[in-house]
Amino acid sequence: MLRQFFRFARSQRIVLVDPTRTLTAKQPSGFRGRTLTLDQQRELFRRWTTDERVHPHEALMGMLALLHGASSSEVRMLQVTDLDSVAQTVRLGKRPHPVPLDPASWTVVQRSLAHREAWPTANPHVMVTKGTKAGRSPASTAYLSHVLDDCGYPPRMIRSTRLVDLVNTMDPKLVAAAFGMDPQATLIYLANHVDEGRLPASEPGRK
């Protein structure tokens, strides 16, 4: 409103100088991206765990992002040696500890391994493509950016949904430690409001 007033005043020659011209408003920090609704999450979970027509790479990227907050880079660099079949855990990126996988996620991982073994290939990565089966390099970033096209949601949106949920139900510092992230990086996912149902009831006479 102040900017509008001085622009009007200067145009009408009421004032000669607009003192707001050099001022910049600091934008509030925080996550502004889109997230999935619960119904959308359930729909995707069913798609990746029950529809055998879905490509194994889509299911792998989708499930690891939806349930474990995996980034495209973490899935892209995932190698067979990062998997522990006995403990059913996976090492993702720079996370300090192996990530335990639920049965549904582990089944999806096994589908990708079966797809990989069908080539055959000596590539050490779990996600192997036609372009990488003859070498040892990971799938391209371009491939990962389009691997979820058929489901209609980008990897970042799915991962952000998981992070928003975790950060707002747990201590952001614990989430940062578990994901190997800078604590400041998780704070942007905090909701910009307080759920009144979680606040203790105020005592009589106190506000």
C-alpha positions in Angstrom: 0.0 0.0 0.0 2.9 2.4 0.8 4.4 1.8 -2.6 1.1 2.4 -4.3 0.6 5.7 -2.4 4.1 7.1 -3.3 3.8 6.0 -7.0 0.4 7.8 -7.1 1.8 10.9 -5.3 4.8 11.1 -7.6 2.7 10.7 -10.7 0.5 13.6 -9.5 3.6 15.6 -8.5 2.5 15.7 -4.9 6.0 14.6 -4.0 9.1 14.7 -6.1 10.9 11.6 -4.7 9.5 8.1 -4.1 11.3 6.9 -0.9 10.2 3.3 -1.5 11.9 2.9 -4.9 15.1 1.5 -3.4 13.4 -0.7 -0.8 13.0 -4.4 -1.3 10.6 -6.5 0.7 12.1 -9.7 2.1 10.1 -12.7 0.9 9.1 -15.1 3.7 11.1 -18.3 3.6 9.3 -21.6 3.5 8.2 -24.3 1.2 5.8 -23.1 -1.5 5.7 -26.1 -3.7 2.8 -28.4 -4.3 2.2 -31.6 -2.3 0.0 -34.7 -2.8 -3.3 -35.2 -1.0 -3.8 -38.4 1.0 -6.1 -39.7 -1.8 -3.4 -39.1 -4.4 -0.8 -40.8 -2.2 -3.0 -43.9 -1.9 -3.7 -43.9 -5.6 0.1 -43.9 -6.3 0.8 -46.5 -3.7 -1.7 -48.9 -5.3 -0.3 -48.1 -8.8 3.2 -49.0 -7.8 2.4 -52.0 -5.8 -0.4 -53.7 -7.7 -0.1 -52.7 -11.4 2.4 -54.9 -13.1 2.2 -52.8 -16.3 4.0 -50.0 -14.5 7.7 -49.9 -15.4 10.0 -51.1 -12.5 12.0 -47.9 -12.6 8.8 -45.7 -12.2 7.8 -47.9 -9.2 11.2 -47.8 -7.7 11.6 -44.0 -7.9 8.0 -43.4 -6.8 8.0 -45.7 -3.8 11.3 -44.6 -2.5 10.2 -41.0 -2.8 6.7 -41.5 -1.4 7.6 -43.5 1.6 11.3 -42.8 2.2 11.7 -39.2 0.9 14.3 -40.3 -1.6 15.6 -37.7 -4.1 16.1 -38.5 -7.8 19.9 -38.3 -7.2 19.7 -40.9 -4.4 17.8 -43.3 -6.6 20.0 -42.6 -9.6 23.2 -43.4 -7.7 21.8 -46.4 -5.9 24.0 -49.5 -6.4 23.3 -53.2 -5.8 25.9 -53.2 -3.1 23.8 -50.6 -1.2 21.1 -53.2 -0.7 21.1 -55.6 2.3 18.8 -58.5 1.4 19.0 -60.0 4.9 18.0 -56.8 6.8 16.0 -55.5 3.9 17.7 -52.1 4.1 19.1 -49.7 1.6 21.8 -47.0 1.7 20.6 -43.8 0.2 23.0 -41.0 -0.7 24.7 -39.3 2.2 22.3 -40.7 4.8 24.3 -41.8 7.9 22.4 -45.0 8.4 20.8 -47.7 6.2 17.1 -47.1 5.5 14.8 -50.0 6.6 12.3 -50.8 3.8 8.8 -52.0 4.3 7.7 -55.1 2.4 6.0 -53.2 -0.3 9.1 -51.1 -1.0 11.4 -54.1 -0.9 9.2 -55.9 -3.4 9.5 -52.9 -5.8 13.3 -53.0 -5.3 13.2 -56.7 -6.3 11.3 -55.9 -9.5 14.0 -53.4 -10.5 16.7 -56.0 -9.8 14.9 -58.5 -11.9 14.6 -56.0 -14.7 18.3 -55.3 -14.4 19.3 -58.9 -14.5 17.3 -59.5 -17.7 19.7 -57.4 -19.8 22.3 -58.8 -18.6 24.7 -56.1 -17.5 27.8 -55.5 -15.3 26.6 -52.0 -14.4 26.7 -51.8 -10.6 23.6 -49.5 -10.4 20.1 -50.8 -9.6 18.5 -48.6 -12.2 20.0 -49.6 -15.6 18.9 -48.3 -18.9 19.5 -49.2 -22.6 22.1 -46.4 -22.6 24.0 -47.6 -19.5 23.7 -51.4 -19.7 27.0 -51.7 -21.5 29.0 -49.4 -19.1 29.2 -48.6 -15.4 27.7 -45.1 -15.3 24.4 -44.3 -13.6 21.2 -43.4 -15.5 21.2 -39.9 -16.8 19.6 -37.1 -14.9 17.3 -36.5 -17.9 16.1 -40.1 -17.6 15.3 -39.6 -13.9 13.5 -36.4 -14.6 11.0 -38.2 -16.8 10.8 -41.6 -15.1 7.5 -40.6 -13.4 5.9 -38.9 -16.4 3.3 -41.7 -16.7 2.0 -41.3 -13.2 1.5 -37.5 -13.6 3.6 -36.3 -10.7 7.2 -35.2 -10.6 9.7 -36.8 -8.2 10.3 -33.5 -6.3 6.6 -33.1 -5.6 6.3 -36.6 -4.2 9.5 -36.3 -2.1 8.4 -32.9 -0.8 5.1 -34.4 0.4 7.0 -36.9 2.5 9.4 -34.3 3.9 6.5 -31.9 4.8 4.8 -34.7 6.7 7.9 -35.8 8.6 9.1 -32.3 9.5 5.7 -31.3 10.8 5.1 -34.4 12.9 8.7 -34.9 14.2 11.6 -32.7 15.3 13.1 -31.1 12.1 16.6 -31.7 13.5 16.0 -35.4 13.8 14.7 -35.5 10.2 17.8 -33.6 9.0 20.1 -36.1 10.9 18.3 -39.1 9.4 18.4 -37.7 5.9 21.9 -36.3 6.1 20.6 -32.8 5.4 21.6 -29.4 6.8 19.1 -28.6 9.7 18.2 -25.3 8.0 17.2 -27.2 4.9 14.4 -29.0 6.7 13.1 -25.9 8.4 11.6 -24.6 5.1 9.1 -27.5 5.2 7.6 -26.4 8.5 3.9 -25.3 8.2 3.4 -21.6 8.5 0.6 -22.1 11.1 0.1 -23.9 14.3 -2.5 -26.6 14.5 -4.7 -25.3 17.4 -5.6 -28.8 18.3 -2.1 -29.5 19.3 -1.8 -26.5 21.7 -2.4 -27.1 25.4 -5.6 -25.6 26.7 -5.1 -22.2 28.2 -5.7 -21.7 31.9 -8.6 -19.4 33.1 -7.6 -15.8 33.2 -4.6 -16.4 30.9 -4.2 -15.7 27.2 
